[in-house]
Amino acid sequence: RIPNIGRSSPRGSAVSGFTIHHNAGVDAYGQATSPAREVSANYWITNDGAILPNVDESRRAFTSGAAGYPAGAAADHRNITVEVSNSPEGVRSGSWAISEAALDALVRLIADVWKRYNLGPVTRGASRGLGVHRDWVPTACPGPYIMGKLDEIVVRANNLNEKQVNVLDDGG
């Protein structure tokens, strides 16, 4: 578990979705524990696909909201949030690509959240469902690579849940 160093608050609503971010770097643990970084997430995914818990799911992580963007803060209250490490090439090229291992872990985590919170089929949606940072704040996050994979992520997460696999215990 990544230490939660006070970058969270009580959750103000029931979990009804999930928000994807990319951490604009390859070092999830270093980014998450940096005293200079003012954000947190419920989970961080490393480049090698490890899923690292940070802020307990019962709490709102400081991930999507910023001063002047209350819609992002509201999304943090209702969504489980994740920061996904980019691949070294994704950082170098500016495509913000993530590794296949990180993509697989992201799909497993989304499927698991949907299953545990009984959210039905995974759907894309800013107010309920699978969201991305740019849905609420003017940012490029989570970058073009993840944006281009959103349909695939939804399909793969639904396929996992249809198989009734406990995704966090299945190699995660």
LUMFILO-771191 format. One record per residue: chain; residue in three letters; residue number from 0; z, y, x of N, C-alpha, C, O in turn. Coordinates in steps of 0.05 Angstrom, whole numbers, plus 5000, padded with zeros to 4 digits. Layout:
chain;res;n;n_w;n_v;n_u;ca_w;ca_v;ca_u;c_w;c_v;c_u;o_w;o_v;o_u
A;Ala;NUM;Z;Y;X;Z;Y;X;Z;Y;X;Z;Y;X
...
# end
This chain:
chain;res;n;n_w;n_v;n_u;ca_w;ca_v;ca_u;c_w;c_v;c_u;o_w;o_v;o_u
A;Arg;0;5000;4976;5017;5000;5000;5000;5000;5025;5018;5015;5026;5037
A;Ile;1;4983;5044;5010;4983;5070;5024;5007;5086;5013;5011;5086;4988
A;Pro;2;5023;5098;5030;5046;5113;5019;5038;5136;5000;5019;5150;5006
A;Asn;3;5052;5138;4978;5047;5161;4960;5066;5183;4969;5090;5181;4966
A;Ile;4;5055;5204;4980;5071;5225;4991;5073;5249;4972;5070;5272;4980
A;Gly;5;5078;5243;4947;5083;5263;4927;5058;5276;4915;5060;5296;4901
A;Arg;6;5035;5264;4918;5010;5275;4907;5003;5261;4881;4982;5250;4878
A;Ser;7;5022;5263;4862;5018;5251;4835;5038;5264;4816;5056;5279;4824
A;Ser;8;5034;5258;4790;5052;5268;4770;5052;5247;4747;5036;5229;4747
A;Pro;9;5071;5250;4729;5070;5231;4706;5044;5231;4692;5032;5253;4688
A;Arg;10;5034;5208;4684;5009;5206;4669;5013;5217;4641;5033;5211;4628
A;Gly;11;4995;5235;4632;4998;5248;4606;4983;5235;4583;4985;5245;4561
A;Ser;12;4970;5212;4588;4956;5198;4567;4952;5169;4575;4956;5162;4598
A;Ala;13;4945;5153;4556;4939;5125;4561;4914;5122;4578;4896;5139;4576
A;Val;14;4912;5101;4594;4888;5096;4610;4865;5088;4591;4868;5070;4575
A;Ser;15;4843;5103;4594;4819;5097;4577;4794;5096;4594;4772;5095;4582
A;Gly;16;4796;5096;4620;4772;5096;4637;4779;5095;4666;4801;5089;4675
A;Phe;17;4758;5102;4682;4759;5099;4711;4742;5121;4723;4721;5127;4712
A;Thr;18;4750;5132;4745;4735;5153;4759;4729;5144;4788;4746;5136;4802
A;Ile;19;4703;5146;4795;4694;5139;4822;4691;5165;4838;4679;5185;4829
A;His;20;4702;5164;4863;4698;5185;4883;4688;5171;4909;4693;5147;4912
A;His;21;4676;5186;4926;4672;5176;4954;4689;5194;4971;4693;5217;4965
A;Asn;22;4699;5183;4993;4718;5199;5009;4704;5214;5032;4718;5224;5049
A;Ala;23;4678;5215;5032;4663;5231;5052;4672;5225;5080;4676;5242;5097
A;Gly;24;4675;5199;5085;4683;5189;5112;4685;5159;5111;4681;5147;5090
A;Val;25;4691;5148;5134;4692;5119;5136;4721;5108;5139;4725;5084;5140
A;Asp;26;4741;5126;5141;4768;5118;5146;4786;5123;5122;4799;5144;5120
A;Ala;27;4786;5104;5103;4802;5108;5078;4831;5112;5084;4843;5131;5073
A;Tyr;28;4843;5095;5101;4872;5098;5106;4878;5124;5120;4897;5138;5112
A;Gly;29;4862;5132;5139;4867;5157;5153;4864;5181;5134;4880;5200;5136
A;Gln;30;4844;5180;5117;4840;5202;5098;4863;5203;5078;4873;5225;5072
A;Ala;31;4872;5180;5068;4893;5179;5048;4920;5188;5059;4936;5199;5044
A;Thr;32;4925;5184;5084;4951;5190;5095;4951;5217;5111;4972;5225;5121
A;Ser;33;4929;5230;5112;4928;5256;5126;4945;5277;5112;4941;5282;5088
A;Pro;34;4964;5289;5126;4980;5310;5113;4963;5334;5105;4971;5350;5087
A;Ala;35;4939;5338;5117;4922;5360;5110;4907;5356;5084;4897;5375;5072
A;Arg;36;4905;5331;5076;4890;5325;5051;4908;5328;5027;4930;5316;5027
A;Glu;37;4900;5343;5008;4917;5349;4985;4912;5331;4961;4924;5335;4940
A;Val;38;4895;5312;4964;4888;5294;4941;4900;5266;4946;4908;5259;4968
A;Ser;39;4899;5251;4925;4908;5223;4926;4889;5208;4907;4870;5219;4897
A;Ala;40;4894;5183;4904;4879;5166;4885;4897;5142;4878;4916;5136;4893
A;Asn;41;4891;5129;4856;4906;5105;4850;4899;5083;4870;4916;5067;4878
A;Tyr;42;4874;5083;4879;4864;5063;4899;4845;5076;4918;4832;5096;4912
A;Trp;43;4844;5064;4942;4824;5071;4962;4810;5045;4970;4824;5024;4972
A;Ile;44;4784;5046;4974;4770;5022;4982;4759;5027;5010;4745;5048;5015
A;Thr;45;4764;5009;5029;4755;5012;5056;4727;5003;5059;4715;4990;5042
A;Asn;46;4715;5010;5081;4687;5002;5087;4684;4972;5088;4663;4962;5082
A;Asp;47;4705;4957;5096;4704;4928;5096;4711;4915;5069;4712;4891;5067
A;Gly;48;4716;4931;5049;4720;4921;5022;4749;4917;5014;4754;4906;4992
A;Ala;49;4768;4924;5031;4796;4921;5023;4803;4942;5002;4794;4965;5003
A;Ile;50;4818;4934;4982;4827;4952;4960;4856;4959;4967;4874;4942;4966
A;Leu;51;4861;4985;4973;4887;4994;4981;4900;5010;4958;4890;5031;4951
A;Pro;52;4922;5000;4947;4936;5016;4927;4948;5041;4939;4957;5040;4962
A;Asn;53;4949;5063;4925;4961;5088;4934;4981;5098;4913;5005;5094;4916
A;Val;54;4971;5110;4892;4988;5120;4871;4990;5099;4849;4970;5089;4840
A;Asp;55;5015;5092;4841;5018;5072;4820;5002;5079;4795;5000;5103;4788
A;Glu;56;4991;5060;4782;4974;5065;4758;4989;5078;4735;4977;5090;4718
A;Ser;57;5015;5077;4736;5031;5091;4715;5031;5121;4719;5041;5136;4701
A;Arg;58;5021;5130;4741;5021;5159;4748;4993;5170;4751;4974;5155;4757
A;Arg;59;4990;5195;4746;4965;5210;4750;4962;5218;4779;4978;5233;4790
A;Ala;60;4942;5208;4792;4936;5216;4820;4922;5243;4819;4908;5250;4800
A;Phe;61;4926;5259;4840;4912;5285;4843;4885;5280;4856;4882;5283;4880
A;Thr;62;4865;5274;4839;4839;5265;4850;4816;5283;4840;4802;5294;4857
A;Ser;63;4814;5287;4814;4790;5300;4803;4794;5329;4796;4775;5345;4795
A;Gly;64;4819;5337;4790;4825;5364;4782;4829;5382;4805;4840;5374;4826
A;Ala;65;4821;5407;4802;4826;5428;4822;4831;5453;4806;4825;5455;4782
A;Ala;66;4843;5473;4819;4848;5498;4806;4823;5509;4793;4802;5510;4806
A;Gly;67;4825;5515;4768;4802;5525;4754;4785;5504;4741;4765;5511;4727
A;Tyr;68;4792;5478;4744;4776;5457;4732;4795;5438;4716;4800;5416;4724
A;Pro;69;4804;5447;4693;4823;5431;4678;4811;5405;4667;4826;5386;4663
A;Ala;70;4785;5403;4664;4773;5378;4655;4777;5356;4675;4780;5333;4668
A;Gly;71;4777;5363;4701;4782;5343;4721;4810;5333;4721;4815;5309;4724
A;Ala;72;4829;5351;4717;4857;5343;4715;4861;5326;4690;4876;5306;4692
A;Ala;73;4849;5333;4668;4851;5316;4644;4840;5288;4648;4851;5269;4639
A;Ala;74;4818;5286;4663;4806;5260;4670;4826;5244;4687;4828;5220;4683
A;Asp;75;4839;5257;4706;4859;5243;4722;4881;5231;4705;4891;5209;4712
A;His;76;4889;5244;4684;4910;5234;4666;4902;5209;4651;4918;5191;4647
A;Arg;77;4876;5207;4644;4867;5184;4628;4853;5162;4644;4848;5140;4633
A;Asn;78;4846;5168;4669;4830;5148;4684;4845;5138;4708;4862;5152;4720
A;Ile;79;4840;5113;4715;4847;5102;4742;4827;5113;4761;4803;5113;4755
A;Thr;80;4835;5123;4784;4817;5136;4803;4816;5120;4829;4834;5106;4838
A;Val;81;4792;5122;4842;4788;5108;4867;4772;5126;4886;4754;5141;4877
A;Glu;82;4779;5126;4911;4763;5138;4932;4751;5115;4948;4765;5098;4958
A;Val;83;4724;5115;4951;4710;5094;4965;4700;5104;4992;4687;5125;4993
A;Ser;84;4707;5089;5013;4697;5097;5040;4666;5094;5041;4655;5076;5029
A;Asn;85;4655;5113;5055;4626;5111;5060;4621;5095;5085;4638;5091;5102
A;Ser;86;4596;5084;5087;4588;5070;5111;4583;5090;5133;4577;5113;5127
A;Pro;87;4585;5081;5158;4578;5100;5180;4550;5112;5177;4546;5136;5181
A;Glu;88;4530;5095;5169;4503;5105;5166;4501;5124;5142;4487;5144;5143
A;Gly;89;4517;5119;5121;4517;5137;5098;4527;5165;5105;4518;5185;5095
A;Val;90;4547;5166;5123;4557;5191;5133;4536;5205;5150;4530;5229;5147
A;Arg;91;4525;5190;5170;4505;5201;5188;4481;5212;5173;4471;5234;5180
A;Ser;92;4471;5197;5153;4447;5205;5140;4451;5225;5117;4432;5238;5108
A;Gly;93;4476;5228;5109;4481;5246;5086;4475;5233;5059;4475;5247;5038
A;Ser;94;4468;5207;5059;4463;5193;5034;4489;5185;5020;4490;5179;4996
A;Trp;95;4511;5185;5036;4537;5177;5027;4538;5148;5017;4553;5141;4998
A;Ala;96;4520;5132;5029;4519;5103;5022;4546;5090;5028;4561;5099;5045
A;Ile;97;4552;5069;5013;4575;5053;5018;4566;5025;5026;4543;5017;5020
A;Ser;98;4583;5010;5039;4576;4983;5048;4574;4964;5024;4585;4970;5002
A;Glu;99;4561;4942;5027;4560;4921;5006;4588;4911;5000;4595;4906;4977
A;Ala;100;4605;4909;5021;4633;4900;5016;4648;4920;4999;4663;4912;4981
A;Ala;101;4644;4946;5005;4658;4966;4989;4647;4966;4960;4662;4969;4941
A;Leu;102;4621;4963;4957;4609;4962;4930;4620;4938;4914;4627;4941;4891
A;Asp;103;4621;4915;4927;4632;4891;4914;4661;4896;4905;4669;4888;4883
A;Ala;104;4677;4908;4923;4705;4913;4916;4707;4933;4893;4724;4930;4875
A;Leu;105;4690;4953;4893;4690;4973;4871;4684;4959;4845;4698;4964;4825
A;Val;106;4664;4942;4844;4657;4928;4819;4681;4911;4810;4687;4911;4786
A;Arg;107;4694;4896;4829;4717;4879;4821;4739;4896;4810;4752;4888;4791
A;Leu;108;4745;4919;4823;4767;4936;4814;4761;4947;4786;4779;4947;4769
A;Ile;109;4737;4957;4781;4730;4967;4755;4733;4945;4734;4744;4950;4712
A;Ala;110;4722;4921;4739;4724;4899;4720;4753;4893;4714;4761;4888;4691
A;Asp;111;4770;4893;4735;4798;4886;4732;4812;4907;4714;4828;4900;4697
A;Val;112;4807;4933;4719;4820;4954;4703;4811;4951;4674;4828;4952;4656
A;Trp;113;4786;4946;4669;4776;4943;4642;4790;4920;4628;4798;4922;4605
A;Lys;114;4793;4898;4642;4805;4874;4631;4835;4879;4625;4844;4872;4604
A;Arg;115;4849;4889;4645;4878;4893;4642;4885;4913;4620;4905;4910;4606
A;Tyr;116;4869;4934;4617;4875;4954;4596;4860;4949;4570;4861;4965;4552
A;Asn;117;4847;4926;4568;4833;4918;4544;4814;4940;4534;4816;4948;4510
A;Leu;118;4797;4949;4551;4779;4972;4545;4752;4963;4533;4734;4980;4529
A;Gly;119;4748;4937;4529;4723;4928;4518;4702;4927;4540;4709;4924;4564
A;Pro;120;4676;4929;4533;4656;4928;4554;4656;4954;4571;4662;4976;4560
A;Val;121;4651;4951;4596;4649;4975;4614;4625;4992;4604;4603;4981;4601
A;Thr;122;4630;5017;4600;4608;5036;4593;4611;5061;4610;4632;5067;4620
A;Arg;123;4589;5075;4613;4588;5100;4628;4595;5122;4608;4583;5124;4587
A;Gly;124;4615;5139;4616;4622;5161;4598;4642;5179;4611;4661;5170;4624
A;Ala;125;4639;5205;4608;4657;5224;4620;4683;5227;4604;4704;5231;4616
A;Ser;126;4682;5224;4578;4707;5227;4562;4721;5201;4558;4746;5201;4553
A;Arg;127;4707;5179;4559;4719;5152;4557;4699;5133;4571;4676;5132;4563
A;Gly;128;4709;5118;4590;4691;5100;4604;4691;5105;4634;4710;5115;4645
A;Leu;129;4669;5097;4646;4666;5100;4675;4655;5127;4681;4632;5134;4674
A;Gly;130;4671;5144;4694;4663;5171;4702;4661;5174;4732;4669;5156;4747
A;Val;131;4649;5196;4740;4648;5203;4768;4657;5232;4771;4657;5247;4752
A;His;132;4666;5239;4794;4678;5265;4799;4661;5288;4789;4671;5307;4777
A;Arg;133;4635;5287;4793;4617;5309;4784;4616;5312;4754;4605;5332;4745
A;Asp;134;4627;5294;4739;4627;5297;4710;4645;5321;4702;4640;5332;4680
A;Trp;135;4664;5329;4718;4683;5349;4711;4685;5373;4730;4695;5394;4722
A;Val;136;4674;5370;4754;4677;5390;4774;4650;5394;4788;4636;5374;4793
A;Pro;137;4641;5419;4794;4616;5422;4807;4617;5412;4836;4624;5427;4855
A;Thr;138;4609;5388;4840;4610;5375;4866;4588;5354;4867;4577;5346;4847
A;Ala;139;4580;5346;4891;4561;5325;4894;4574;5297;4893;4560;5277;4892
A;Cys;140;4600;5296;4894;4615;5271;4894;4609;5255;4868;4611;5266;4846
A;Pro;141;4603;5230;4870;4606;5211;4892;4582;5208;4910;4580;5187;4924
A;Gly;142;4563;5226;4909;4540;5224;4926;4517;5209;4913;4520;5195;4894
A;Pro;143;4493;5212;4925;4469;5201;4913;4468;5170;4913;4457;5158;4895
A;Tyr;144;4481;5157;4932;4480;5128;4934;4494;5116;4910;4483;5100;4895
A;Ile;145;4520;5124;4906;4535;5113;4883;4522;5121;4857;4521;5105;4838
A;Met;146;4513;5146;4855;4500;5154;4830;4476;5136;4823;4472;5129;4800
A;Gly;147;4461;5128;4843;4438;5110;4839;4446;5082;4833;4429;5066;4824
A;Lys;148;4471;5075;4837;4481;5047;4832;4498;5045;4807;4507;5023;4800
A;Leu;149;4502;5067;4792;4520;5066;4769;4512;5045;4748;4529;5030;4738
A;Asp;150;4487;5043;4741;4478;5023;4722;4484;4995;4732;4494;4978;4717
A;Glu;151;4479;4990;4757;4484;4964;4769;4514;4958;4769;4523;4935;4763
A;Ile;152;4531;4978;4775;4560;4975;4775;4570;4966;4748;4586;4948;4745
A;Val;153;4560;4980;4727;4568;4973;4699;4560;4945;4693;4577;4930;4682
A;Val;154;4535;4937;4698;4526;4910;4692;4543;4889;4707;4551;4869;4695
A;Arg;155;4547;4893;4733;4562;4874;4749;4591;4871;4740;4601;4849;4739
A;Ala;156;4603;4894;4733;4631;4893;4723;4633;4878;4697;4651;4861;4693
A;Asn;157;4614;4883;4679;4614;4868;4653;4609;4839;4658;4621;4822;4644
A;Asn;158;4591;4832;4676;4586;4803;4682;4611;4789;4693;4616;4767;4685
A;Leu;159;4626;4803;4710;4651;4791;4719;4670;4786;4696;4682;4765;4695
A;Asn;160;4673;4806;4679;4692;4802;4657;4683;4781;4637;4700;4768;4625
A;Glu;161;4658;4778;4634;4648;4756;4616;4655;4729;4628;4658;4710;4612
A;Lys;162;4657;4727;4654;4664;4702;4667;4694;4697;4666;4704;4675;4674
A;Gln;163;4710;4717;4656;4739;4714;4655;4752;4708;4682;4770;4692;4684
A;Val;164;4742;4722;4703;4753;4719;4730;4775;4739;4734;4772;4762;4727
A;Asn;165;4797;4730;4747;4817;4749;4755;4808;4762;4781;4811;4750;4802
A;Val;166;4796;4785;4779;4780;4796;4801;4797;4805;4825;4787;4804;4847
A;Leu;167;4821;4815;4821;4837;4823;4844;4848;4799;4859;4854;4802;4883
A;Asp;168;4851;4776;4847;4860;4753;4861;4837;4736;4871;4842;4716;4885
A;Asp;169;4812;4743;4865;4789;4727;4873;4776;4740;4897;4754;4750;4896
A;Gly;170;4790;4739;4920;4779;4749;4945;4783;4779;4948;4774;4790;4968
A;Gly;171;4798;4792;4931;4802;4821;4932;4826;4829;4946;4832;4853;4948
# end
